[in-house]
Amino acid sequence: MKKLDKYIIKKFLGTFIFSIVLILGIAIVFDLSEKLDNFIDHKAPFKAVIFDYYLNFIPYFAILFSSLFVFISVIYFTSKMAYNSEIIAIISNGVSFYRLLVPYMFSALVIAVGSFLISNFLLPHANARRLAFEEVYVGRTQRYRSNNYNIHRQVRPNLYIYMQSYSPISKSGQKFSIEKFDEQGKLKSKLLADYVRWDTATHKWKINNYYIRIISDSLHEKIEKGIRMDTTFFLTPDDLATRKNITETLNLGELKQFVKNQRLQGTENIEEYEIALHNRFSFPFSAFILTLIGLSLSSRKLKGGIGVQIGTGIALSFAYILFMQFSSQFAIGGNMNPLLASWLPSMIFAVIATILFFMTPK
């Protein structure tokens, strides 16, 4: 690593960290002023406010603003280098513009890897504690997504459940059935019950007034009846009433398993969860794209000064973020593949970044 590389990496990462710390400080001040009355009304302990809420608030907002401040950092310190004629001096001494890109991409790699690790392994735990704190001390009730009527779910291969109605408050269902099929798709057994309820003590379902039809072959079957039976049938109330921001509290492995289970159960709007999973990989990649765009826009002097470059850069970065939101909504609506929706904005802006880079005077 050359002295020039260390110089640029230090400026890039230093400006990025300073920008993030500055915006986090502002965000904490505004958030505290907004929630101070809630903390007082709910008698939130000072220790819990600091360690359970704001300590977990920091990584959430750091990741949220990271892409934007990668761009702003590159624009800011590169523009200053250009106006101080440092870039001209560097290129005049035999360093090509392509070689100048190396420390920028290395810095983007450091940020992308850090963002990936924090998003997938540190942030979910922090979000779980932050949301739990808000539920108790801010009075913000967690919103749940549930379908209360005519619930059909595949809970395991060849195993299906049905409820005519379900109440997430009492965690009980009416007109319940379980159907089990063999590998050829033939019905092997069917359980019918009037009423089913989740027992929070035993973590099992209590099935009331049931009978089971067991089919051994096409000519023989057996009927079993009972008053009550406890079972699990691979389903919990959380699967029937899922918290809307559940994906924020799951690490990468848990999120993959969650999406797999939801797909198996035939959950509606599974695209929303699939997008959240794909975004865990596509979001860190934005650091490279925004770094390339930032370098291309700010490496030469403009008559309008640094303000023009920063304004142009922010407009492009917001267009990028807005495009990501639009594509996600198209996927949730079923009009686009979730994988494509997650990566399409990055692919399009990667092309734009490449064009801008090759158009930049070198």
Secondary structure, DSSP 8 states (H G I E B T S, - for coil): --HHHHHHHHHHHHHHHHHHHHHHHHHHHHHHHHHHHHHHHTT--HHIIIIIIIHHHHHHHHHHHHHHHHHHHHHHHHHHHHHTTHHHHHHHTT--HHHHHHHHHHHHHHHHHHHHHIIIIIHHHHHHHHHHHIIIII-----EEE--EEEEEEEETTEEEEEEEEETTTTEEEEEEEEEE-TTS-EEEEEEEEEEEEETTTTEEEEEEEEEEEESSSS-EEEEEEEEEEE-TT--HHHHEEETTGGGG--HHHHHHHHHHHHHTT-TTHHHHHHHHHHHHHHHHHHHHHHHHHHHHHSS--TT-HHHHHHHHHHHHHHHHHHHHHHHHHHHTTSS-HHHHHHHHHHHHHHHHHHHHHHS--
